[in-house]
Amino acid sequence: MCGLNVFVSSRPAAGSPDPQTSAAFAAALETMHHRGPDDTRVEFGDGVAFGFKRLAIVDREHAAQPLRYHDRWTVVFNGEIYNYRQLRLELIREHGATFATEGDGEVLAAAFHHWGVAALPRLRGMFAFVAYDGWTGTVHAARDPFGVKPLYLLETVDGLFLASERKALAPFAGPDRGALDTDALAHYLSFQFVPDPMTLHRQVRRLPPGHRLTWTPGGGLRQERYFRPSLRPLHLKPEEAYAGIRDALRDSVRSHLNAEVPVGAFLSSGVDSSAIVALAAEVKPDLQVFTAGFAHDGYSEIEIAQDTADRLGVRLTPTVVTEDDVLRELPRIVQLLDDPIADPSLIPLYFLAQTASRHVTVALSGEGSDELFGGYAIYREPASLAGIGRLPAGVKRGLRGIAHTMPAGMRGRSFLERGTTAIEERYYGNARIFSPEEKADLMRFTAEPHTAVTAHLYAETADVDDVASMQYVDLHTWLPGDILVKSDRLSMAHSLELRVPFLDQAVYAAAAGLPTELKLPARGRATKHALREAMRGIVPESVRERRKLGFPTPTRIWLKGAIGDWVAGLMAGSGARSLLDLEYAQRLLAEHRAGAADHSRKVWTVAMFCLWYAIFVDGTIRPFSPSRSRAIIEA
């Protein structure tokens, strides 16, 4: 895992940059030092600049980047290609390719040289890379199928900039204040994250997962999708499906263990991480695993994780996160994310990665399982609403009118509202924070509706059932916009490479054809049924049947204590009131603290934006200075 920074000038034969520009480029790369502390390279050419921060995992003594291939290509690459040895042999056999290193980066460069864009579907791994064609002046770039690795882009009159993190583009993008994308902010308030390809900076965009781009001076930017996950049920016999999942996941875990550095794993209380740990321990019996929790009843998975670790015979290192830890590190966490994410689980993830990085350089984790195998309880909603959904349209309109007359929070109101609303309007992701009506009260601007993000996804899944449509929405929004962003940024914050064996092409293929009844059986409340069955005899039985917790975070409790005091002060002094009605948000906080309602998710969402605004727009909080950020929070 690494960090890259690239600039290609829009002016042919632009020459080498002036000293001031060179210094700015090198300084921008340094903002990503945490991504690759093992080696730093900055190279300038005729109208081009390449910067690279390396975390050395494979071929540690060689394989430095930027790397050259033949006399044509300059390549920088962030990620891992797990089948690079196989591809290397194929390239030698088919094209007589030669190699100067033993790493996967040169194999990727050779694959692109000999196979072109046809190489992309053959790559098994997580990646974001930029390949510059010195013969034609063309920039090629691509991002892995599910968006595990990030790639940001900025096109200006000067040329094209690409980087692993948005902050590395900031010096070239102009001031954040004048360029804030209010549509992106509106979507953040709905989803709790900014969906691809947006960022809160109007000029900076993300290359979406499974996409590639080409750019030439004067020819402009062109993007094309090369992979689209599709969930189409097949006629599978249950045992055949279970065996396919088990074999694919076992092979994926073995591939993900390849490294020349210590490898560990994250372990929570659920079947996802337990499956990864159990299969990894088959290969690596001395596997060290890590978990995190809080000193609040009901908000710690440490005891369950310890029991699982004992049953699997692996060593567990726990981390207990305190409120003081949160107050100290929260500005740094938000700064690392580039755009705010109001998912409280990113807090234990940050401290979990910090602990793990003291023992290992690579960790395996269970991200992606829920989206592929049907792991969220909300996916059971279509079945629970089936009866009301079959009623005539006029009856449903009447019931919806009745629902609107019922007091907020009254039992039955939510059921009537959800049951009489089309899924395209009702479901827009796993985390739904402010409703359109609530956003109208909160925002001091108008913006496009949340359906602008999801409408095309529903159009693409018109031929599948509602559960598959919901998974499809989450695969394209929640997974790359929340789950994988926080996993990448908060592991890389501690120079830890996080690998996700569930997001492997073979595992995806085993999940894509599952019918709904093998994911969510009609009887009971179980989710991920096929995965649980595939793991029978591999993970402890008590874990195999346990419901998902996912590092629960006591935000509701925090907001009634010292962290709530800090949030109140943050809102009261925030410059973000030009965009949001913070008096409205403060009333929500007051109601929450008085116990009148649980507004924790809404309040946290506004608070994280206010903190982001203080860091990136006002500059009143500077996370890179620990003493400074601590003093501000305590004030």
C-alpha positions as CSV (number, residue, x, y, z in Angstrom):
1,M,0.0,0.0,0.0
2,C,1.3,3.4,-0.9
3,G,0.5,6.9,-1.9
4,L,0.9,8.4,-5.4
5,N,0.9,11.9,-6.8
6,V,1.0,12.6,-10.6
7,F,0.9,15.7,-12.7
8,V,0.9,15.9,-16.5
9,S,1.0,19.3,-18.2
10,S,-1.5,20.4,-20.8
11,R,1.2,22.1,-22.7
12,P,3.4,19.9,-24.9
13,A,7.1,20.3,-24.2
14,A,6.4,22.2,-21.0
15,G,9.9,21.6,-19.7
16,S,10.8,21.0,-16.1
17,P,8.7,22.9,-13.5
18,D,10.1,25.9,-11.7
19,P,11.5,25.5,-8.2
20,Q,8.4,26.8,-6.5
21,T,6.1,24.4,-8.4
22,S,8.5,21.5,-7.7
23,A,8.5,22.4,-4.0
24,A,4.7,22.5,-3.9
25,F,4.5,19.1,-5.6
26,A,6.9,17.6,-3.1
27,A,5.1,19.2,-0.2
28,A,1.8,17.8,-1.4
29,L,3.3,14.3,-1.5
30,E,4.4,14.7,2.1
31,T,0.8,15.1,3.3
32,M,0.6,11.4,2.5
33,H,3.7,10.3,4.3
34,H,1.7,7.9,6.4
35,R,0.8,5.9,3.3
36,G,4.3,5.0,2.6
37,P,7.1,5.8,5.1
38,D,9.6,3.2,3.7
39,D,10.6,5.2,0.6
40,T,10.0,8.6,-1.0
41,R,10.6,9.3,-4.7
42,V,9.9,12.5,-6.6
43,E,10.8,12.7,-10.3
44,F,10.3,15.5,-12.8
45,G,10.4,15.3,-16.6
46,D,9.3,17.3,-19.6
47,G,5.9,18.5,-18.5
48,V,5.4,15.6,-16.0
49,A,5.9,14.9,-12.3
50,F,5.6,11.7,-10.4
51,G,5.6,11.3,-6.6
52,F,5.5,8.1,-4.6
53,K,5.4,7.1,-1.0
54,R,6.1,3.4,-0.6
55,L,5.0,0.9,2.1
56,A,7.2,-2.0,1.1
57,I,5.4,-5.3,1.3
58,V,6.7,-7.4,-1.7
59,D,10.2,-7.4,-3.1
60,R,11.1,-4.9,-0.4
61,E,14.7,-4.4,-1.5
62,H,13.8,-3.5,-5.1
63,A,10.6,-2.6,-7.0
64,A,10.9,1.1,-6.2
65,Q,8.5,3.5,-7.9
66,P,8.0,5.4,-10.1
67,L,9.0,2.4,-12.3
68,R,9.9,2.4,-16.0
69,Y,8.9,-0.3,-18.4
70,H,10.7,-0.5,-21.7
71,D,11.4,3.0,-23.0
72,R,7.7,3.9,-23.1
73,W,5.9,3.6,-19.7
74,T,6.2,5.3,-16.3
75,V,4.0,3.7,-13.7
76,V,3.0,4.4,-10.1
77,F,0.8,1.9,-8.4
78,N,-1.0,1.7,-5.1
79,G,-2.3,-1.7,-3.9
80,E,-1.6,-5.4,-4.4
81,I,-2.0,-7.8,-7.3
82,Y,-2.4,-11.2,-5.7
83,N,-2.0,-13.2,-9.0
84,Y,1.1,-11.4,-10.2
85,R,3.2,-14.5,-10.3
86,Q,0.8,-16.2,-12.6
87,L,0.5,-13.2,-14.8
88,R,4.3,-12.9,-14.9
89,L,4.6,-16.4,-16.3
90,E,1.9,-15.7,-18.9
91,L,3.6,-12.6,-20.0
92,I,6.9,-14.4,-20.4
93,R,5.3,-17.2,-22.2
94,E,3.1,-15.2,-24.5
95,H,5.3,-12.1,-25.2
96,G,8.8,-12.9,-24.0
97,A,8.4,-10.2,-21.3
98,T,11.5,-9.5,-19.2
99,F,11.6,-8.2,-15.6
100,A,14.1,-6.4,-13.5
101,T,12.3,-6.9,-10.2
102,E,10.3,-9.6,-8.4
103,G,7.4,-7.3,-7.5
104,D,3.8,-7.0,-8.7
105,G,4.2,-3.4,-9.8
106,E,6.4,-4.3,-12.8
107,V,4.0,-7.1,-13.7
108,L,1.2,-4.6,-13.8
109,A,3.2,-2.3,-16.1
110,A,4.1,-5.2,-18.4
111,A,0.5,-6.4,-18.5
112,F,-0.7,-3.0,-19.5
113,H,2.1,-2.7,-22.1
114,H,1.3,-6.1,-23.7
115,W,-2.4,-6.5,-23.2
116,G,-3.6,-2.9,-22.9
117,V,-6.9,-2.3,-21.2
118,A,-7.7,-6.1,-21.6
119,A,-5.3,-6.6,-18.7
120,L,-7.7,-5.0,-16.2
121,P,-10.2,-7.9,-15.9
122,R,-7.2,-10.2,-15.4
123,L,-5.9,-8.4,-12.3
124,R,-6.8,-10.1,-9.1
125,G,-6.4,-7.6,-6.3
126,M,-6.9,-4.0,-5.0
127,F,-5.3,-1.2,-7.0
128,A,-5.2,2.3,-8.2
129,F,-2.5,3.0,-10.8
130,V,-1.4,5.7,-13.2
131,A,0.5,4.7,-16.4
132,Y,2.0,7.5,-18.5
133,D,2.7,6.7,-22.1
134,G,5.9,8.7,-23.0
135,W,5.4,8.0,-26.7
136,T,2.0,9.6,-27.0
137,G,1.8,11.8,-23.9
138,T,-1.4,9.9,-22.8
139,V,-2.3,9.2,-19.2
140,H,-4.0,5.9,-18.4
141,A,-5.4,5.3,-14.9
142,A,-7.6,2.7,-13.3
143,R,-9.2,1.7,-10.0
144,D,-10.0,-1.8,-8.8
145,P,-13.5,-3.3,-9.3
146,F,-14.9,-2.5,-5.9
147,G,-13.0,0.6,-5.0
148,V,-10.7,-0.7,-2.3
149,K,-8.0,1.7,-3.3
150,P,-8.7,5.4,-3.9
151,L,-7.8,7.7,-6.8
152,Y,-8.6,11.4,-6.9
153,L,-8.4,13.6,-10.0
154,L,-8.2,17.3,-10.7
155,E,-8.2,18.8,-14.2
156,T,-7.2,22.4,-14.6
157,V,-5.9,24.7,-17.4
158,D,-2.4,23.6,-16.3
159,G,-3.0,19.9,-16.8
160,L,-4.2,16.8,-15.0
161,F,-3.4,16.0,-11.4
162,L,-4.0,12.6,-9.8
163,A,-3.4,11.5,-6.2
164,S,-4.3,8.8,-3.6
165,E,-5.8,11.4,-1.3
166,R,-7.6,14.7,-1.9
167,K,-5.4,16.7,0.4
168,A,-2.5,16.1,-2.0
169,L,-4.4,18.0,-4.7
170,A,-5.4,20.9,-2.4
171,P,-2.4,23.2,-3.3
172,F,-3.5,23.0,-7.0
173,A,-7.3,23.2,-6.6
174,G,-7.8,26.7,-5.2
175,P,-9.4,27.6,-1.9
176,D,-12.0,25.1,-0.4
177,R,-14.4,27.9,0.7
178,G,-15.3,29.1,-2.8
179,A,-15.4,25.6,-4.3
180,L,-17.6,23.7,-1.9
181,D,-20.0,21.4,-3.7
182,T,-23.4,21.9,-2.1
183,D,-24.9,18.9,-3.9
184,A,-22.2,16.8,-2.4
185,L,-23.0,18.3,1.1
186,A,-26.7,17.5,0.6
187,H,-25.9,13.9,-0.2
188,Y,-23.6,13.7,2.8
189,L,-26.6,14.7,5.0
190,S,-28.6,11.9,3.5
191,F,-26.0,9.1,3.3
192,Q,-23.5,10.1,6.0
193,F,-20.8,10.1,3.4
194,V,-20.1,11.8,0.0
195,P,-20.9,9.3,-2.8
196,D,-18.6,8.7,-5.7
197,P,-17.5,10.5,-7.9
198,M,-18.1,13.6,-5.8
199,T,-16.0,15.3,-3.1
200,L,-16.9,18.4,-1.1
201,H,-14.5,20.3,-3.4
202,R,-16.3,21.0,-6.7
203,Q,-13.2,20.7,-8.8
204,V,-11.9,17.5,-7.3
205,R,-13.5,14.2,-8.2
206,R,-12.8,10.5,-7.5
207,L,-12.4,7.9,-10.2
208,P,-15.3,5.5,-9.5
209,P,-14.7,1.8,-8.7
210,G,-14.2,-0.4,-11.7
211,H,-13.4,2.6,-14.0
212,R,-10.5,3.5,-16.1
213,L,-9.6,6.9,-17.6
214,T,-7.5,8.3,-20.4
215,W,-6.3,11.8,-20.8
216,T,-4.2,13.6,-23.4
217,P,-3.1,17.3,-23.6
218,G,-5.8,19.0,-25.7
219,G,-7.8,15.8,-26.0
220,G,-9.5,16.0,-22.7
221,L,-10.6,13.4,-20.1
222,R,-12.5,10.2,-20.9
223,Q,-13.8,7.6,-18.4
224,E,-15.1,4.2,-19.1
225,R,-16.4,1.4,-16.9
226,Y,-14.7,-1.9,-17.3
227,F,-16.4,-3.8,-14.4
228,R,-19.9,-3.7,-13.0
229,P,-20.9,-6.0,-10.2
230,S,-24.2,-7.7,-11.0
231,L,-26.3,-9.8,-8.7
232,R,-28.3,-12.2,-10.9
233,P,-29.8,-15.3,-9.2
234,L,-28.9,-18.7,-10.7
235,H,-30.5,-22.1,-10.1
236,L,-28.0,-23.3,-7.6
237,K,-28.3,-26.3,-5.4
238,P,-27.6,-25.2,-1.8
239,E,-24.7,-27.5,-1.2
240,E,-23.1,-26.6,-4.5
241,A,-23.4,-22.9,-3.5
242,Y,-21.9,-23.4,-0.1
243,A,-19.0,-25.4,-1.5
244,G,-18.3,-22.7,-4.1
245,I,-18.2,-20.0,-1.4
246,R,-16.0,-22.0,0.9
247,D,-13.5,-22.9,-1.8
248,A,-13.4,-19.3,-3.2
249,L,-12.9,-17.7,0.2
250,R,-10.3,-20.2,1.3
251,D,-8.3,-19.6,-1.9
252,S,-8.7,-15.8,-1.5
253,V,-7.5,-15.8,2.1
254,R,-4.4,-17.8,1.1
255,S,-3.6,-15.3,-1.7
256,H,-4.1,-12.4,0.6
257,L,-1.6,-13.8,3.1
258,N,1.3,-13.4,0.7
259,A,3.8,-10.8,2.0
260,E,7.4,-10.3,3.1
261,V,6.3,-8.6,6.3
262,P,4.2,-9.7,9.4
263,V,0.5,-10.4,8.6
264,G,-2.3,-10.3,11.1
265,A,-6.1,-9.9,11.1
266,F,-9.0,-7.9,12.6
267,L,-11.5,-9.9,14.6
268,S,-14.9,-8.7,15.8
269,S,-17.8,-10.8,17.1
270,G,-19.4,-11.8,13.8
271,V,-19.0,-14.5,11.2
272,D,-17.2,-12.3,8.6
273,S,-14.0,-11.6,10.4
274,S,-14.2,-15.0,12.2
275,A,-14.3,-16.8,8.8
276,I,-11.2,-14.8,7.6
277,V,-9.3,-15.6,10.8
278,A,-10.2,-19.3,10.8
279,L,-9.2,-19.7,7.2
280,A,-6.0,-17.7,7.7
281,A,-5.1,-19.8,10.7
282,E,-5.2,-22.9,8.6
283,V,-2.1,-21.5,6.8
284,K,-0.6,-19.4,9.5
285,P,-1.3,-21.0,12.9
286,D,0.6,-18.3,14.8
287,L,-1.7,-15.6,13.4
288,Q,-2.0,-12.6,15.6
289,V,-5.5,-10.9,15.7
290,F,-6.8,-7.6,17.0
291,T,-10.1,-6.2,18.2
292,A,-11.4,-3.0,19.8
293,G,-14.2,-2.0,22.2
294,F,-15.4,0.6,24.7
295,A,-15.8,0.7,28.5
296,H,-19.6,0.8,28.2
297,D,-21.9,-2.1,28.7
298,G,-23.1,-3.4,25.3
299,Y,-20.5,-1.6,23.4
300,S,-17.6,-4.0,23.5
301,E,-16.9,-7.1,21.4
302,I,-13.7,-7.9,23.2
303,E,-15.0,-10.7,25.3
304,I,-16.7,-12.4,22.4
305,A,-13.6,-11.9,20.2
306,Q,-11.4,-13.4,22.9
307,D,-13.6,-16.5,23.1
308,T,-13.5,-16.9,19.3
309,A,-9.7,-16.4,19.3
310,D,-9.3,-19.0,22.0
311,R,-11.5,-21.5,20.1
312,L,-9.4,-20.9,16.9
313,G,-6.1,-21.0,18.7
314,V,-4.9,-17.5,17.7
315,R,-3.5,-14.7,19.8
316,L,-5.8,-11.7,20.4
317,T,-4.6,-8.2,21.3
318,P,-7.5,-6.0,22.4
319,T,-7.8,-2.2,22.5
320,V,-10.1,-0.3,24.8
321,V,-11.1,3.2,23.5
322,T,-11.9,5.9,26.0
323,E,-13.7,9.2,25.6
324,D,-10.4,11.0,26.2
325,D,-9.0,9.1,23.2
326,V,-11.9,10.3,21.1
327,L,-11.5,13.9,22.1
328,R,-7.8,13.8,21.4
329,E,-7.8,12.1,18.0
330,L,-11.1,13.0,16.4
331,P,-9.7,16.0,14.5
332,R,-6.9,13.9,13.1
333,I,-9.4,11.2,12.1
334,V,-11.6,13.7,10.2
335,Q,-8.5,15.3,8.5
336,L,-7.4,11.9,7.3
337,L,-10.7,11.1,5.7
338,D,-10.5,14.2,3.3
339,D,-14.3,14.4,3.3
340,P,-16.5,13.8,6.4
341,I,-17.9,10.4,7.1
342,A,-20.4,10.3,10.0
343,D,-20.0,6.6,10.6
344,P,-19.0,6.3,14.3
345,S,-17.4,2.9,13.7
346,L,-14.5,4.7,12.1
347,I,-13.4,5.6,15.6
348,P,-12.7,2.1,16.9
349,L,-11.2,1.3,13.5
350,Y,-8.7,4.0,13.9
351,F,-7.5,2.8,17.3
352,L,-7.7,-0.8,16.2
353,A,-5.4,-0.1,13.3
354,Q,-3.0,1.9,15.5
355,T,-2.6,-1.1,17.8
356,A,-2.2,-3.6,15.0
357,S,0.5,-1.5,13.3
358,R,2.7,-2.0,16.3
359,H,2.8,-5.7,15.6
360,V,2.1,-6.3,11.9
361,T,2.4,-4.4,8.6
362,V,-0.5,-6.2,6.9
363,A,-4.0,-7.1,8.3
364,L,-6.9,-9.0,6.8
365,S,-10.4,-7.8,7.4
366,G,-14.0,-8.8,6.6
367,E,-15.3,-5.8,4.6
368,G,-17.6,-6.5,1.7
369,S,-19.3,-9.6,3.1
370,D,-22.5,-7.9,4.0
371,E,-23.0,-6.3,0.6
372,L,-22.2,-9.5,-1.3
373,F,-24.0,-12.1,0.9
374,G,-26.9,-10.1,2.3
375,G,-25.7,-9.3,5.8
376,Y,-27.8,-6.3,6.7
377,A,-31.1,-6.7,8.6
378,I,-32.6,-3.9,6.5
379,Y,-32.5,-6.4,3.6
380,R,-35.4,-8.2,5.3
381,E,-37.6,-5.1,4.8
382,P,-39.1,-6.1,1.4
383,A,-40.5,-9.3,2.9
384,S,-41.9,-7.5,5.9
385,L,-43.6,-4.9,3.7
386,A,-44.8,-7.4,1.0
387,G,-48.5,-7.4,2.2
388,I,-49.0,-3.6,2.3
389,G,-47.0,-3.3,-1.0
390,R,-49.6,-5.4,-2.8
391,L,-52.5,-3.1,-1.9
392,P,-54.1,-0.8,-4.6
393,A,-52.4,2.5,-5.2
394,G,-55.4,4.5,-3.8
395,V,-55.4,2.5,-0.6
396,K,-51.7,3.1,-0.1
397,R,-52.2,6.8,-0.6
398,G,-54.8,6.8,2.1
399,L,-52.7,4.9,4.5
400,R,-49.8,7.2,3.9
401,G,-52.1,10.2,4.7
402,I,-53.0,8.5,7.9
403,A,-49.4,8.0,8.7
404,H,-48.7,11.7,8.4
405,T,-51.4,12.5,11.0
406,M,-49.8,10.2,13.6
407,P,-47.3,11.7,16.1
408,A,-43.6,11.2,15.3
409,G,-42.3,8.1,16.9
410,M,-45.8,6.5,17.3
411,R,-45.8,2.8,16.8
412,G,-46.9,1.9,13.3
413,R,-46.2,5.2,11.7
414,S,-42.9,4.2,10.2
415,F,-44.3,0.9,9.0
416,L,-47.1,2.7,7.1
417,E,-44.8,5.3,5.6
418,R,-42.3,2.7,4.4
419,G,-44.9,0.3,3.2
420,T,-46.6,2.9,1.0
421,T,-43.4,4.3,-0.5
422,A,-41.8,2.9,-3.5
423,I,-38.4,1.2,-2.9
424,E,-36.7,3.7,-5.2
425,E,-37.7,6.5,-2.8
426,R,-37.6,4.5,0.4
427,Y,-34.2,2.9,0.3
428,Y,-31.1,4.9,-0.5
429,G,-28.5,3.1,1.5
430,N,-27.7,1.3,4.7
431,A,-27.4,4.6,6.6
432,R,-30.1,7.1,6.0
433,I,-29.7,10.2,8.2
434,F,-31.8,13.2,7.3
435,S,-35.0,12.8,5.4
436,P,-35.7,15.2,2.5
437,E,-38.1,17.1,4.8
438,E,-35.5,17.3,7.5
439,K,-32.9,18.5,5.1
440,A,-35.2,21.3,3.9
441,D,-35.2,22.5,7.5
442,L,-31.5,22.1,8.0
443,M,-29.9,23.4,4.7
444,R,-29.6,27.0,3.8
445,F,-29.4,26.1,0.1
446,T,-31.2,24.0,-2.5
447,A,-29.6,20.9,-4.0
448,E,-30.4,17.9,-6.0
449,P,-32.4,15.1,-4.3
450,H,-30.8,11.9,-3.0
451,T,-32.5,10.0,-5.9
452,A,-29.9,11.7,-8.2
453,V,-27.4,9.2,-6.8
454,T,-29.5,6.1,-6.8
455,A,-32.0,6.4,-9.7
456,H,-29.7,4.9,-12.3
457,L,-28.9,2.0,-10.0
458,Y,-32.5,1.1,-9.7
459,A,-32.9,1.4,-13.4
460,E,-30.0,-1.1,-13.9
461,T,-31.7,-3.6,-11.6
462,A,-35.3,-3.5,-12.8
463,D,-35.2,-7.2,-13.6
464,V,-34.2,-8.4,-10.1
465,D,-36.0,-8.5,-6.8
466,D,-35.9,-5.7,-4.2
467,V,-33.3,-7.4,-2.1
468,A,-30.8,-7.6,-5.0
469,S,-31.6,-4.0,-5.9
470,M,-30.8,-2.9,-2.3
471,Q,-27.5,-4.9,-2.3
472,Y,-26.7,-3.3,-5.7
473,V,-27.3,0.2,-4.3
474,D,-25.0,-0.5,-1.3
475,L,-22.3,-2.1,-3.6
476,H,-22.2,1.2,-5.5
477,T,-22.6,3.7,-2.7
478,W,-22.2,2.5,0.9
479,L,-19.4,0.1,0.3
480,P,-17.0,2.4,-1.7
481,G,-18.2,5.6,-0.1
482,D,-18.2,4.7,3.6
483,I,-16.8,1.2,4.3
484,L,-13.8,1.2,2.1
485,V,-12.9,4.9,2.5
486,K,-12.6,4.5,6.3
487,S,-10.8,1.2,6.0
488,D,-8.2,2.6,3.6
489,R,-7.6,6.0,5.3
490,L,-7.6,4.8,8.9
491,S,-5.4,1.8,8.4
492,M,-3.0,3.8,6.2
493,A,-2.9,6.5,8.9
494,H,-0.7,4.1,10.8
495,S,1.1,2.7,7.7
496,L,-0.9,-0.5,8.0
497,E,-2.0,-2.3,4.8
498,L,-5.6,-3.6,5.2
499,R,-6.6,-6.4,2.8
500,V,-10.2,-7.5,2.2
501,P,-10.4,-11.1,1.0
502,F,-14.2,-11.0,0.5
503,L,-13.7,-8.4,-2.3
504,D,-12.0,-10.9,-4.5
505,Q,-13.3,-11.7,-8.0
506,A,-13.7,-15.4,-7.3
507,V,-15.6,-14.7,-4.0
508,Y,-17.8,-12.2,-5.8
509,A,-18.5,-14.8,-8.5
510,A,-19.6,-17.3,-5.8
511,A,-21.9,-14.7,-4.2
512,A,-23.3,-13.1,-7.4
513,G,-25.6,-15.9,-8.4
514,L,-27.1,-16.6,-5.0
515,P,-30.9,-16.5,-4.9
516,T,-32.5,-14.5,-2.2
517,E,-33.7,-17.5,-0.3
518,L,-30.1,-18.6,0.2
519,K,-29.1,-15.2,1.6
520,L,-32.2,-14.5,3.7
521,P,-34.3,-17.6,4.4
522,A,-38.0,-17.0,4.8
523,R,-38.0,-18.4,8.3
524,G,-36.1,-16.8,11.2
525,R,-34.1,-13.6,11.3
526,A,-30.8,-14.9,9.9
527,T,-28.8,-13.0,7.3
528,K,-25.9,-14.2,5.1
529,H,-27.4,-17.7,5.3
530,A,-25.3,-19.2,2.5
531,L,-22.0,-17.8,4.0
532,R,-22.9,-19.1,7.4
533,E,-23.6,-22.5,6.0
534,A,-20.4,-22.4,4.0
535,M,-18.5,-21.8,7.2
536,R,-20.1,-24.7,9.1
537,G,-17.3,-26.6,10.8
538,I,-14.8,-23.9,10.1
539,V,-15.8,-21.2,12.6
540,P,-17.2,-21.9,16.1
541,E,-20.9,-22.7,16.0
542,S,-21.7,-19.9,18.5
543,V,-20.1,-17.4,16.2
544,R,-21.6,-18.8,13.0
545,E,-25.1,-18.0,14.2
546,R,-24.4,-14.7,15.9
547,R,-26.0,-11.5,14.6
548,K,-23.9,-8.7,13.3
549,L,-22.6,-6.0,15.7
550,G,-19.7,-4.4,13.7
551,F,-17.8,-2.6,16.4
552,P,-20.7,-0.7,18.0
553,T,-19.9,2.8,19.1
554,P,-21.6,4.5,22.1
555,T,-22.3,7.8,20.3
556,R,-25.7,8.1,22.0
557,I,-24.0,8.0,25.4
558,W,-21.1,10.2,24.4
559,L,-23.4,13.0,23.4
560,K,-24.8,13.2,26.9
561,G,-21.3,13.7,28.4
562,A,-18.0,15.6,27.7
563,I,-18.2,14.9,24.0
564,G,-21.7,16.4,23.9
565,D,-20.3,19.5,25.6
566,W,-17.6,19.7,22.9
567,V,-20.2,19.2,20.1
568,A,-22.3,22.0,21.5
569,G,-19.3,24.3,21.5
570,L,-18.3,23.3,18.0
571,M,-21.7,24.1,16.6
572,A,-22.0,27.3,18.5
573,G,-18.7,28.7,17.0
574,S,-18.9,27.1,13.6
575,G,-18.5,29.0,10.3
576,A,-20.7,26.3,8.7
577,R,-23.8,28.2,9.8
578,S,-23.7,30.0,6.5
579,L,-24.6,26.6,5.0
580,L,-26.6,24.9,7.7
581,D,-29.2,26.0,10.3
582,L,-27.1,25.1,13.3
583,E,-29.8,26.4,15.7
584,Y,-31.9,23.5,14.3
585,A,-29.1,21.1,14.9
586,Q,-28.5,22.5,18.4
587,R,-32.2,21.9,19.3
588,L,-31.7,18.2,18.2
589,L,-28.7,18.0,20.5
590,A,-30.6,19.5,23.4
591,E,-33.5,17.1,22.9
592,H,-31.1,14.2,22.8
593,R,-29.3,15.3,26.0
594,A,-32.6,15.7,27.8
595,G,-33.6,12.2,26.8
596,A,-36.6,13.3,24.8
597,A,-35.4,11.5,21.6
598,D,-32.4,9.7,20.2
599,H,-31.0,12.2,17.7
600,S,-27.4,10.8,18.0
601,R,-27.0,9.9,14.3
602,K,-28.3,13.3,13.1
603,V,-26.3,15.3,15.6
604,W,-23.1,13.3,14.9
605,T,-23.5,13.9,11.2
606,V,-23.8,17.7,11.6
607,A,-20.9,17.7,14.1
608,M,-18.6,15.9,11.8
609,F,-19.3,18.4,9.0
610,C,-18.6,21.3,11.4
611,L,-15.3,19.7,12.4
612,W,-14.5,19.1,8.7
613,Y,-15.3,22.8,8.0
614,A,-13.1,24.0,10.9
615,I,-10.2,21.9,9.5
616,F,-10.4,22.4,5.8
617,V,-12.2,25.8,5.4
618,D,-11.8,28.0,8.4
619,G,-8.5,26.5,9.5
620,T,-9.3,27.0,13.1
621,I,-8.4,23.4,14.0
622,R,-5.1,22.0,12.9
623,P,-4.9,18.3,13.5
624,F,-1.2,18.0,12.5
625,S,-0.3,19.8,15.7
626,P,-1.5,17.5,18.6
627,S,-1.1,20.2,21.3
628,R,-3.0,22.7,19.2
629,S,-6.0,20.4,18.4
630,R,-6.1,19.2,22.1
631,A,-6.3,22.8,23.3
632,I,-9.1,23.7,20.9
633,I,-11.2,20.7,21.9
634,E,-10.8,21.4,25.6
635,A,-11.6,25.1,25.2
